[in-house]
Amino acid sequence: MGVGVLGAGLTYADSSDLTAADVGREVVREFQSAPGLWADVEAVAWWADWKQSSLAANRFGTNAIKVDYAIADAPAYEGRAKFGWKWLRTGIDYVQQAQGGSDGAKAVTYLKMAIDVVDLLPNLEFQYRRTQGSFSGVIIGANNAGLTGTGTFESIYNDQEANLIYAGRWGLGYRYVGYAIPQDLYVVNTASPNTAVIAGFQEMAYRGHFIQALFQSEPPPIRDTEGVHLSYRVKAGYGLVQPTGAFLDQTTATLRTGGFIGAGESLMDRGTAWHLEAEFGADETWRFGGRNILKLGWGYRYQRFEATFGASGTYAMLGDFRTEFRGPYGYVRWGF
């Protein structure tokens, strides 16, 4: 078997014994071992369609409050900066989406931080992500008696995750999600779980813990090769969600005082939740001497989070919901 030289000090077998992924990983290692820092700056436009939905109609039919989170469609703009040195990569991502009105209010604002430790062990990478954001819009509700109500809302979002990635493609991890939003809530007698005794809008907060798995395309070398590249990333998780809120506490205390629920009973059980994220993209890269690159990219993102709550006690409070983001995006990146 013949042996040749790749870059500086790296060897490879005959081309018949090597895959493109093998060569890509060797190029990554070559750049990781090179001295000095590298950096990328990136500007992104994402035509995001954000939908916040109540799932109460699945349980209560026409008796559910008709909820419309009136969120105007508008492009979201992202600014990213990434830095790397040998085995360490870090980055920050800032996103804003306007509501589309003349007041300049923002529908989406969030800040995301990323830290990666590559080659933690052979073929093993550690990833940490933290996102802090807020989402706002107009909420409109109507019941089957024709009564309506309108108001503004703001949702606070906190997301942290840690993943171990094997061979650059497969991953397992843990995710924490904190989510606060006003929503429609229903108190039912569990003997008739599809009939609401009390219904209304209240502020609720949720804390969720998830186990997740991900699968992604082979990542390109840190200083990308020229040409067109295709990419994909799919992540899914399942976990438990703990509800909290002043209305939940007050209603629990009232029913307990009235003897409708026992001292050890919970009005709202932990819910089950799942999330799905998928992204598909393509890009083209040009190199301008040394380590400078220009990249143009485009793609499509889809994100979904859904939570449902059961009824186990004599009385139960229910507030099933779904959050979705989707839409195409384009970006330009300069690396140096």
C-alpha positions as CSV (number, residue, x, y, z in Angstrom):
1,M,0.0,0.0,0.0
2,G,1.5,3.3,-1.1
3,V,1.7,6.3,1.3
4,G,1.7,10.0,0.4
5,V,1.7,13.3,2.3
6,L,-1.3,15.5,3.0
7,G,-0.5,19.1,4.1
8,A,2.3,19.2,6.6
9,G,3.2,16.1,8.4
10,L,0.0,14.2,7.6
11,T,0.0,10.9,5.8
12,Y,-2.8,9.1,3.8
13,A,-3.2,5.8,2.2
14,D,-3.8,5.2,-1.5
15,S,-6.9,7.0,-2.8
16,S,-8.7,3.6,-3.2
17,D,-8.5,3.2,0.6
18,L,-9.7,6.6,1.6
19,T,-13.2,8.2,1.6
20,A,-13.9,11.9,1.2
21,A,-14.9,12.0,4.9
22,D,-11.5,10.6,5.9
23,V,-9.8,13.3,3.9
24,G,-12.1,16.0,5.3
25,R,-11.3,14.9,8.9
26,E,-7.5,15.0,8.2
27,V,-7.8,18.5,6.8
28,V,-9.7,19.5,10.0
29,R,-7.0,18.1,12.1
30,E,-4.4,20.0,10.0
31,F,-6.0,23.3,10.6
32,Q,-6.7,22.5,14.3
33,S,-3.0,21.9,14.8
34,A,-2.0,25.2,13.1
35,P,-1.0,28.1,15.4
36,G,-3.1,31.2,15.8
37,L,-6.8,32.0,15.9
38,W,-9.4,31.9,13.2
39,A,-12.7,33.8,13.1
40,D,-15.9,34.0,11.1
41,V,-18.5,36.8,10.9
42,E,-21.9,36.2,9.4
43,A,-25.0,38.1,8.4
44,V,-28.3,36.1,8.1
45,A,-31.8,36.9,6.9
46,W,-34.4,34.4,7.9
47,W,-38.0,34.7,6.6
48,A,-39.4,33.2,9.8
49,D,-43.0,32.1,10.2
50,W,-43.6,31.9,14.0
51,K,-46.8,30.2,15.2
52,Q,-47.9,29.8,18.9
53,S,-51.0,27.5,19.1
54,S,-53.4,26.2,21.7
55,L,-54.2,22.5,21.4
56,A,-57.4,22.8,23.5
57,A,-59.7,22.2,20.5
58,N,-58.3,18.6,20.3
59,R,-59.9,18.0,23.8
60,F,-62.8,20.4,24.1
61,G,-63.9,20.8,20.5
62,T,-66.0,23.9,19.8
63,N,-66.1,24.7,23.6
64,A,-62.4,25.6,23.6
65,I,-61.4,29.2,23.6
66,K,-60.5,30.2,20.1
67,V,-57.0,31.6,20.4
68,D,-55.1,33.6,17.9
69,Y,-51.5,34.7,18.7
70,A,-51.5,37.4,16.0
71,I,-47.8,37.5,15.1
72,A,-47.0,39.4,12.0
73,D,-44.7,37.6,9.5
74,A,-41.5,39.5,9.0
75,P,-37.9,38.6,8.3
76,A,-35.6,38.0,11.2
77,Y,-32.0,39.3,11.0
78,E,-29.1,37.5,12.6
79,G,-25.6,38.6,13.3
80,R,-23.0,35.9,14.2
81,A,-19.4,35.8,15.2
82,K,-17.4,32.6,15.6
83,F,-13.9,32.1,16.9
84,G,-11.6,29.1,17.2
85,W,-8.2,28.0,18.4
86,K,-7.0,24.4,18.0
87,W,-9.5,22.3,19.9
88,L,-11.8,25.1,21.1
89,R,-14.6,26.9,19.2
90,T,-16.9,29.5,20.5
91,G,-19.5,31.9,19.0
92,I,-22.3,34.3,19.7
93,D,-25.5,34.8,17.7
94,Y,-28.0,37.8,18.0
95,V,-31.4,37.7,16.4
96,Q,-34.2,40.3,15.9
97,Q,-37.5,40.0,14.1
98,A,-39.7,43.1,13.9
99,Q,-43.5,42.9,14.4
100,G,-44.1,44.8,11.2
101,G,-45.8,47.8,12.9
102,S,-44.8,51.4,12.8
103,D,-43.8,51.4,16.5
104,G,-40.6,49.4,15.8
105,A,-41.5,46.7,18.4
106,K,-39.7,43.4,18.2
107,A,-41.5,40.1,17.8
108,V,-38.4,38.1,18.5
109,T,-35.2,39.0,20.2
110,Y,-32.7,36.4,21.4
111,L,-29.0,35.9,22.1
112,K,-27.3,32.5,21.7
113,M,-23.9,31.4,22.9
114,A,-22.0,28.3,21.7
115,I,-18.9,26.5,23.0
116,D,-17.5,23.4,21.3
117,V,-14.6,21.2,22.5
118,V,-13.4,19.1,19.6
119,D,-11.3,15.9,19.9
120,L,-12.4,15.7,23.6
121,L,-11.6,12.0,23.0
122,P,-10.8,10.4,19.6
123,N,-13.8,11.0,17.4
124,L,-15.7,12.7,20.3
125,E,-16.8,16.3,20.5
126,F,-18.6,18.2,23.3
127,Q,-21.1,20.9,22.4
128,Y,-22.8,23.4,24.8
129,R,-25.5,25.9,23.7
130,R,-27.4,28.5,25.7
131,T,-30.2,30.7,24.3
132,Q,-32.0,33.6,26.1
133,G,-34.8,35.3,24.3
134,S,-38.2,37.0,24.3
135,F,-41.2,36.8,21.9
136,S,-44.0,39.2,21.8
137,G,-47.2,39.9,19.8
138,V,-51.0,40.4,20.0
139,I,-53.3,37.7,21.5
140,I,-57.0,37.5,20.5
141,G,-59.4,35.1,22.2
142,A,-63.1,34.3,21.7
143,N,-65.4,31.7,23.3
144,N,-68.4,30.0,21.8
145,A,-70.8,32.6,23.4
146,G,-69.2,35.3,21.2
147,L,-67.3,37.1,23.9
148,T,-63.8,38.3,22.7
149,G,-60.7,39.8,24.3
150,T,-57.5,41.3,22.9
151,G,-54.2,42.1,24.5
152,T,-50.5,42.0,24.0
153,F,-48.2,39.3,25.3
154,E,-44.6,38.6,25.9
155,S,-43.0,35.2,26.2
156,I,-39.7,34.6,27.9
157,Y,-37.5,31.7,26.7
158,N,-34.4,30.1,28.2
159,D,-32.8,27.1,26.6
160,Q,-29.6,25.2,27.5
161,E,-28.3,22.0,26.0
162,A,-25.2,19.8,26.1
163,N,-24.4,17.2,23.5
164,L,-21.7,14.6,22.8
165,I,-21.1,14.1,19.1
166,Y,-19.5,11.0,17.8
167,A,-17.5,11.0,14.5
168,G,-18.9,14.5,13.7
169,R,-22.3,13.1,12.8
170,W,-24.2,11.3,15.6
171,G,-25.1,12.8,19.0
172,L,-26.8,12.3,22.3
173,G,-27.5,15.0,24.8
174,Y,-29.6,16.7,27.5
175,R,-31.7,19.9,27.1
176,Y,-33.3,22.2,29.6
177,V,-36.1,24.5,28.4
178,G,-37.7,27.4,30.4
179,Y,-40.8,28.9,28.8
180,A,-43.2,31.6,30.1
181,I,-46.3,32.6,28.2
182,P,-50.0,33.7,28.7
183,Q,-52.3,31.0,27.4
184,D,-55.8,29.5,27.7
185,L,-56.2,27.2,30.7
186,Y,-59.0,24.8,31.6
187,V,-60.1,23.2,34.9
188,V,-62.0,19.9,34.5
189,N,-63.5,17.3,36.7
190,T,-61.6,14.1,35.7
191,A,-64.9,12.2,35.6
192,S,-65.7,14.4,32.6
193,P,-62.3,15.3,31.3
194,N,-63.6,16.9,28.0
195,T,-65.8,19.4,29.8
196,A,-64.3,22.6,31.2
197,V,-65.5,23.8,34.6
198,I,-63.3,26.9,34.5
199,A,-61.7,28.5,31.4
200,G,-59.7,31.6,30.9
201,F,-56.3,33.3,30.0
202,Q,-53.5,33.3,32.5
203,E,-49.7,33.6,32.6
204,M,-48.0,30.3,33.0
205,A,-44.3,29.2,33.1
206,Y,-42.9,25.8,32.3
207,R,-39.5,24.0,33.0
208,G,-38.7,21.0,30.8
209,H,-36.0,18.4,30.9
210,F,-35.3,16.4,27.8
211,I,-33.1,13.6,26.4
212,Q,-32.3,14.3,22.8
213,A,-30.6,12.7,19.8
214,L,-29.2,14.4,16.7
215,F,-27.9,13.4,13.3
216,Q,-26.1,15.7,10.9
217,S,-24.1,15.8,7.7
218,E,-20.3,15.5,7.9
219,P,-19.1,18.9,9.0
220,P,-16.8,20.7,6.5
221,P,-13.2,21.6,7.5
222,I,-12.9,24.6,9.8
223,R,-11.5,26.6,6.9
224,D,-13.9,25.3,4.3
225,T,-12.8,24.0,1.0
226,E,-13.9,25.8,-2.2
227,G,-17.0,24.7,-4.0
228,V,-20.6,23.8,-3.3
229,H,-21.6,21.9,-0.1
230,L,-24.9,20.4,1.0
231,S,-25.7,20.0,4.7
232,Y,-28.5,18.8,7.0
233,R,-29.1,18.5,10.7
234,V,-32.0,16.8,12.5
235,K,-32.5,16.9,16.3
236,A,-35.4,15.4,18.3
237,G,-36.0,15.1,22.1
238,Y,-38.6,13.8,24.6
239,G,-39.1,14.8,28.2
240,L,-41.2,16.0,31.1
241,V,-42.5,19.6,31.7
242,Q,-43.2,21.1,35.1
243,P,-45.9,23.8,35.1
244,T,-45.9,26.8,37.6
245,G,-47.8,30.0,37.9
246,A,-49.8,32.3,40.3
247,F,-53.2,31.2,38.8
248,L,-52.3,27.6,39.3
249,D,-51.3,28.2,42.9
250,Q,-54.4,30.2,43.7
251,T,-56.8,27.8,42.0
252,T,-55.2,24.8,43.8
253,A,-55.5,26.6,47.2
254,T,-59.2,27.5,46.5
255,L,-60.2,23.9,45.6
256,R,-58.2,22.5,48.5
257,T,-59.9,24.9,50.9
258,G,-63.3,23.9,49.5
259,G,-62.5,20.2,49.9
260,F,-62.6,19.5,46.2
261,I,-59.1,18.1,46.1
262,G,-57.1,16.5,48.8
263,A,-54.0,17.8,50.6
264,G,-51.7,15.6,48.6
265,E,-53.3,16.1,45.2
266,S,-51.9,18.1,42.4
267,L,-54.2,20.2,40.2
268,M,-51.8,20.2,37.3
269,D,-49.5,17.2,36.7
270,R,-46.2,17.3,34.9
271,G,-46.8,17.2,31.2
272,T,-45.0,15.3,28.5
273,A,-43.3,17.2,25.7
274,W,-41.3,16.6,22.6
275,H,-39.3,18.8,20.2
276,L,-38.1,18.5,16.7
277,E,-35.6,20.6,14.8
278,A,-34.6,20.2,11.1
279,E,-32.3,22.3,8.9
280,F,-31.3,21.7,5.3
281,G,-28.9,23.9,3.4
282,A,-26.4,24.5,0.7
283,D,-23.5,26.9,0.3
284,E,-20.7,27.9,-2.0
285,T,-17.3,28.9,-0.8
286,W,-14.5,31.0,-2.4
287,R,-11.0,31.3,-1.0
288,F,-8.9,34.5,-1.3
289,G,-5.4,33.6,-0.4
290,G,-4.2,32.3,2.9
291,R,-7.1,31.5,5.3
292,N,-9.6,34.1,4.0
293,I,-12.9,32.7,2.7
294,L,-16.2,34.1,1.4
295,K,-19.3,31.9,1.7
296,L,-22.8,32.4,0.4
297,G,-25.4,30.0,1.8
298,W,-29.1,29.3,1.8
299,G,-31.5,26.8,3.4
300,Y,-34.6,26.0,5.3
301,R,-35.3,25.6,9.1
302,Y,-38.1,24.0,11.0
303,Q,-38.5,24.0,14.8
304,R,-41.4,22.5,16.8
305,F,-42.1,22.2,20.5
306,E,-45.3,20.6,21.8
307,A,-46.5,19.8,25.4
308,T,-49.6,18.0,26.7
309,F,-50.9,17.5,30.2
310,G,-52.9,14.7,31.7
311,A,-55.6,14.6,34.3
312,S,-55.1,12.3,37.3
313,G,-56.7,13.9,40.4
314,T,-60.4,14.7,41.1
315,Y,-59.9,18.0,39.3
316,A,-57.2,18.9,36.9
317,M,-55.9,22.0,35.1
318,L,-55.0,21.5,31.4
319,G,-53.1,23.8,29.0
320,D,-51.8,21.9,26.0
321,F,-49.8,24.1,23.5
322,R,-47.5,24.1,20.5
323,T,-44.8,26.5,19.3
324,E,-43.4,26.4,15.7
325,F,-40.8,28.3,13.7
326,R,-40.2,27.7,10.0
327,G,-38.9,29.4,6.9
328,P,-36.1,29.8,4.4
329,Y,-32.9,31.8,5.1
330,G,-29.8,33.1,3.3
331,Y,-26.5,34.3,4.6
332,V,-23.1,35.6,3.8
333,R,-20.0,34.7,5.8
334,W,-16.4,36.1,5.8
335,G,-13.7,34.0,7.5
336,F,-10.2,35.1,8.3
